[in-house]
């Protein structure tokens, strides 16, 4: 790679990363603003519902006071007087609460003053009725009842309350439209942000895969090179190392910085989901308010079902939010895979003497539960000891044994064998199974990053074998597979018996 080409690639990578960071920052800021606005709009919707409920509650207490007063005038039973006094005691607190709830609206403030005056007049009439009864003059109390019936005191209260309810219904429609619009904008912003995150991650994956292909092509050219072309080999090796380090740095930076906006988007999506559920429950409760002024106590979750357009809108919002959360979860798994791969690529290997049999027995013991569920037996034959990086070997054999258990044929007892031998300074390990096998045309595909072969009925991101082969190569070894469909698989790992600092420097 020429200096100019390297500069151009670095420039475009920095430009891509900067543009992505700016876009994601804008999406995050916009999402925060829209979520806060949606929360405020929903709060006003709830406020309107509470005000309307309070108007109905006040009317209910006035009607209770009237009915119990009439009952007491007619029967003079103490139970009616007790109920009447309770209703009277609840009227003024209900009026005060309504005054506080409607204090933000000048129209309602004017109406509440008129309503308060009418209620005070009616309360005075109630007081006269009770005094006449207490003085043993029920005929005068009955006369007051007839006089009130012939006047418009009660009608005035009902008329003012009806006007206030109409005003609250107008505000409810207006505020509901604002809340729906804010939620739609927020959901759109979240969707756009998720799409951009997916696009940037796909670009990152494409760069990683392109680097892997370039590395494979360079290695093929190195194997075919003549011993007299050492200078060319050195040049190609330097280019390969430079490209690999560069793509690892870029993939790590992009993947790491994608995490923060992704977490924000997931949080905002969850908050939208909670807000939408509360709003639709409120809408459902309002839609089922009795027309004749019955109690409007809020129903518990699930007691009132949405109907018609409300139910369709709720289902559409829920489906959109589920799709966004599923996409975000998938994106998070991909980013985690990229981060793990790049972290491992930068780790310095530490060669130590390893009892290979002990290491593999420990791995098999940790997978014993999976093996028991799959009805699989793992047989460990004699294995050569090596000097290598312990963590790298644990990752290599854990992945291969786990895959062997995972891809056994259903209903067939599994047989997994791990054996080893030495040859010309190398340790050769074989992990074989009697599982479903791999189609020969997919033998190369399974080692490609983020690519998988065969039936996709097991969880995975398509990174395991690519990671294993990368580790084997860094340890100075090779990896191959021999398999046929429905005939099991055998993975062969060849590693130096004594991997040392010189091996590491040559590899890096």
VENPE-V611108 format. One record per residue. RES is the residue in one letter. PHI is phi as a letter, one per 40 degrees, with the letter a starting at -180 (none if undefined). NEAR is the number of other C-alpha atoms within 12 Angstrom. D_LAST is the distance of its C-alpha to the last C-alpha in Angstrom with 1 decimal. Layout:
RES&PHI&NEAR&D_LAST  RES&PHI&NEAR&D_LAST
//
This chain:
X&none&18&17.7  X&c&14&20.4  X&c&11&20.8  X&c&10&23.9  X&c&13&22.3  X&c&17&19.5  X&c&15&22.3  X&c&14&24.4  X&c&20&21.8  X&c&20&21.2  X&c&15&25.0  X&c&16&25.8  X&c&25&23.3  X&c&20&24.8  X&c&17&28.2  X&c&24&27.7  X&c&29&26.6  X&c&20&29.4  X&c&18&32.0  X&c&31&31.0  X&c&28&31.2  X&c&19&34.6  X&c&25&35.9  X&c&35&34.9  X&c&24&36.4  X&c&20&39.6  X&c&34&39.7  X&c&34&39.4  X&c&22&42.1  X&c&27&44.3  X&c&37&43.9  X&c&30&44.8  X&c&21&47.9  X&c&31&49.0  X&c&39&48.6  X&c&23&50.7  X&c&26&53.2  X&c&35&53.5  X&c&32&54.0  X&c&22&56.8  X&c&30&58.4  X&c&37&58.4  X&c&24&59.9  X&c&29&62.8  X&c&35&63.3  X&c&33&63.7  X&d&29&65.9  X&c&37&68.2  X&c&40&68.4  X&c&30&69.3  X&c&39&72.0  X&c&38&73.6  X&c&35&73.6  X&c&36&75.2  X&c&45&78.0  X&c&36&78.7  X&c&32&78.7  X&c&40&81.2  X&c&40&83.5  X&c&28&83.3  X&c&32&84.5  X&c&40&87.4  X&c&31&88.4  X&c&30&88.3  X&c&35&90.5  X&c&36&93.0  X&c&23&93.2  X&c&31&93.6  X&c&42&96.2  X&c&31&98.2  X&c&27&98.0  X&c&31&99.2  X&c&35&102.1  X&c&22&103.2  X&b&16&102.8  X&f&26&102.5  X&c&18&100.1  X&c&19&97.9  X&c&16&94.7  X&c&24&95.0  X&c&31&95.5  X&c&20&92.4  X&c&25&90.2  X&c&33&91.7  X&c&26&90.9  X&c&21&87.3  X&c&29&86.9  X&c&35&88.6  X&c&19&86.2  X&c&25&83.1  X&c&33&84.3  X&c&25&83.8  X&d&19&80.3  X&c&28&79.3  X&c&36&80.7  X&c&23&78.8  X&c&22&75.5  X&c&38&76.2  X&c&30&77.1  X&c&20&73.7  X&c&28&71.8  X&b&33&73.5  X&c&20&73.6  X&c&19&70.9  X&b&21&73.2  X&d&15&76.3  X&c&21&78.0  X&c&32&77.6  X&c&23&78.7  X&c&20&82.0  X&c&32&82.4  X&c&36&81.7  X&c&24&84.5  X&c&25&86.9  X&c&36&85.8  X&c&29&86.2  X&c&21&89.7  X&c&26&90.7  X&c&35&89.3  X&c&22&91.2  X&c&21&94.4  X&c&34&93.7  X&c&32&93.0  X&c&18&96.3  X&c&31&98.1  X&d&38&96.4  X&c&24&97.7  X&c&26&101.3  X&d&38&101.2  X&c&38&100.1  X&c&23&102.7  X&c&24&105.6  X&c&30&104.6  X&c&20&104.4  X&c&13&107.9  X&g&15&109.3  X&b&18&109.7  X&c&25&107.7  X&c&20&109.8  X&c&21&108.6  X&c&30&104.9  X&c&29&105.5  X&c&21&107.0  X&c&28&103.9  X&d&33&101.8  X&c&17&104.0  X&c&19&103.8  X&c&25&100.0  X&c&17&100.0  X&c&12&102.2  X&c&16&100.1  X&b&17&96.6  X&c&29&94.8  X&c&30&92.6  X&c&21&92.2  X&c&23&91.1  X&d&33&88.4  X&c&27&87.2  X&c&21&87.3  X&c&31&85.2  X&c&38&82.7  X&c&26&82.4  X&c&23&81.7  X&c&37&79.0  X&c&34&77.4  X&c&23&77.4  X&c&26&75.7  X&c&37&73.0  X&c&27&72.6  X&c&18&72.1  X&c&29&69.5  X&c&32&67.8  X&c&23&67.5  X&c&19&66.2  X&c&29&63.7  X&c&32&62.5  X&c&20&61.8  X&c&24&59.8  X&c&33&57.8  X&c&34&57.1  X&c&21&56.1  X&c&30&53.7  X&c&42&52.1  X&c&27&51.8  X&c&25&50.0  X&c&39&47.7  X&c&40&46.9  X&c&27&46.2  X&c&31&44.0  X&c&44&42.0  X&c&31&41.8  X&c&26&40.6  X&c&39&38.0  X&c&40&36.7  X&c&26&36.6  X&c&31&34.6  X&c&43&32.1  X&c&32&31.8  X&c&22&31.4  X&c&35&28.7  X&c&39&26.8  X&c&24&27.3  X&c&24&25.9  X&c&36&22.8  X&c&35&22.6  X&c&22&23.1  X&c&29&20.3  X&c&36&17.9  X&c&27&19.4  X&c&22&19.3  X&c&28&15.6  X&c&29&15.2  X&c&23&17.7  X&c&24&16.1  X&c&28&12.8  X&c&26&15.1  X&c&18&17.1  X&c&26&14.3  X&c&24&13.3  X&c&16&17.1  X&c&20&17.5  X&c&25&14.9  X&c&17&16.8  X&c&15&20.1  X&c&18&19.3  X&c&12&21.4  X&c&12&20.3  X&c&11&22.2  X&b&15&19.9  X&c&15&16.9  X&c&14&17.2  X&c&19&17.2  X&c&22&14.2  X&c&20&12.2  X&c&18&13.8  X&c&27&13.0  X&c&29&9.3  X&c&23&9.4  X&c&27&11.8  X&c&30&10.0  X&c&28&7.0  X&c&23&10.0  X&c&31&12.1  X&c&30&10.1  X&c&24&9.8  X&c&26&13.3  X&c&36&14.7  X&c&33&13.5  X&c&29&15.1  X&c&37&18.1  X&c&42&18.6  X&c&32&18.5  X&c&28&20.9  X&c&40&23.2  X&c&40&23.3  X&c&29&23.9  X&c&27&26.7  X&c&42&28.3  X&c&31&29.1  X&c&21&31.8  X&c&36&34.0  X&c&43&33.6  X&c&26&35.0  X&c&28&37.8  X&c&43&38.7  X&c&34&38.9  X&c&24&41.1  X&c&39&43.3  X&c&41&43.7  X&c&26&44.8  X&c&27&47.2  X&c&41&48.6  X&c&32&49.1  X&c&23&51.1  X&c&34&53.1  X&c&39&54.0  X&c&27&55.2  X&c&23&57.4  X&c&36&58.9  X&c&35&59.8  X&c&31&61.4  X&c&38&63.4  X&c&36&64.4  X&c&28&65.5  X&c&30&67.5  X&c&33&69.3  X&c&25&70.0  X&b&23&71.9  X&c&23&74.0  X&c&14&77.7  X&c&13&80.0  X&c&15&82.9  X&g&26&81.2  X&c&20&80.1  X&d&24&77.6  X&b&27&74.1  X&d&20&72.2  X&c&23&68.5  X&c&19&67.6  X&c&13&64.8  X&d&15&61.6  X&g&15&62.3  X&c&13&66.1  X&b&20&66.5  X&c&22&64.7  X&c&25&63.8  X&b&18&65.7  X&g&12&65.7  X&c&14&63.6  X&c&24&62.4  X&c&21&60.9  X&c&15&59.3  X&c&22&57.8  X&c&29&56.5  X&c&20&55.0  X&c&18&53.3  X&c&29&51.8  X&c&25&50.6  X&c&17&49.1  X&c&26&47.3  X&c&35&45.9  X&c&21&44.8  X&c&22&42.9  X&c&34&41.2  X&c&31&40.2  X&c&19&38.9  X&c&28&36.8  X&c&36&35.4  X&c&24&34.6  X&c&23&32.7  X&c&34&30.8  X&c&30&30.0  X&c&26&28.5  X&c&33&26.3  X&c&37&25.1  X&c&26&24.5  X&c&31&22.4  X&c&42&20.2  X&c&31&19.9  X&c&23&19.0  X&c&35&16.2  X&c&32&14.7  X&c&22&15.2  X&c&23&13.5  X&c&31&10.4  X&c&22&10.3  X&c&19&11.3  X&c&21&10.0  X&c&28&10.7  X&b&21&13.6  X&c&24&14.6  X&a&21&18.4  X&c&20&21.1  X&b&25&22.2  X&c&22&25.6  X&c&33&24.6  X&c&25&28.3  X&c&21&28.9  X&c&28&25.9  X&c&38&27.0  X&c&24&30.6  X&c&18&29.8  X&c&29&28.1  X&c&32&31.2  X&c&21&33.5  X&c&17&32.1  X&b&27&32.7  X&c&20&36.1  X&c&17&38.0  X&c&24&36.4  X&c&28&36.9  X&c&19&40.5  X&c&18&41.2  X&c&27&39.8  X&f&22&41.9  X&b&32&38.8  X&b&29&38.4  X&b&32&35.0  X&b&24&35.2  X&b&28&32.6  X&c&21&32.9  X&d&22&31.6  X&b&27&27.8  X&c&32&25.7  X&c&30&24.0  X&b&33&20.3  X&b&29&18.0  X&a&35&15.3  X&c&35&14.7  X&c&28&18.2  X&c&24&17.8  X&c&32&15.4  X&c&41&17.9  X&c&29&20.8  X&c&27&19.5  X&c&38&19.0  X&c&39&22.5  X&c&31&24.2  X&c&30&23.5  X&c&39&24.6  X&c&46&27.7  X&c&35&28.6  X&c&36&28.5  X&c&39&30.6  X&c&41&33.2  X&c&33&33.1  X&b&40&33.8  X&c&36&36.5  X&c&26&39.7  X&c&18&42.4  X&g&13&45.3  X&b&20&43.7  X&d&22&42.7  X&c&30&39.0  X&b&31&37.6  X&b&35&33.9  X&b&32&32.7  X&b&35&29.5  X&b&28&29.3  X&a&29&26.9  X&a&25&27.0  X&b&22&25.0  X&a&14&24.6  X&f&12&23.2  X&g&19&20.8  X&b&25&19.7  X&b&32&21.2  X&b&31&22.6  X&b&41&23.7  X&b&34&26.2  X&b&41&27.4  X&b&39&30.6  X&a&40&33.4  X&b&32&36.7  X&c&34&36.0  X&c&31&36.5  X&g&33&33.9  X&b&32&31.9  X&c&23&33.3  X&d&20&31.6  X&c&16&31.3  X&b&21&29.1  X&c&27&26.6  X&c&24&24.0  X&d&22&25.2  X&c&31&24.5  X&c&28&20.7  X&c&31&20.9  X&c&33&20.4  X&g&29&23.8  X&b&23&25.7  X&b&26&28.0  X&b&28&30.3  X&g&22&33.9  X&c&15&36.3  X&c&13&34.9  X&b&12&37.0  X&b&16&34.3  X&c&15&32.5  X&i&23&28.9  X&b&28&26.7  X&g&29&24.9  X&b&33&21.5  X&d&32&21.5  X&c&38&20.5  X&c&36&18.0  X&c&36&16.3  X&c&39&16.8  X&c&39&15.3  X&c&34&12.1  X&c&40&12.0  X&d&36&13.0  X&c&31&10.3  X&c&37&7.5  X&c&43&10.0  X&g&33&10.1  X&b&31&13.4  X&b&24&15.7  X&a&33&18.3  X&a&26&21.7  X&b&32&25.1  X&b&25&28.7  X&a&27&31.4  X&b&21&34.7  X&c&23&36.7  X&g&20&38.9  X&b&21&37.6  X&g&31&34.7  X&b&35&31.0  X&b&32&28.7  X&c&38&24.9  X&b&30&23.1  X&b&37&19.9  X&b&35&18.5  X&b&39&16.2  X&c&33&15.8  X&c&34&18.7  X&b&27&17.0  X&c&34&13.3  X&b&24&12.5  X&c&21&10.4  X&c&14&9.9  X&d&24&8.6  X&c&25&6.1  X&c&15&5.1  X&c&17&5.5  X&c&24&3.8  X&c&25&0.0
//
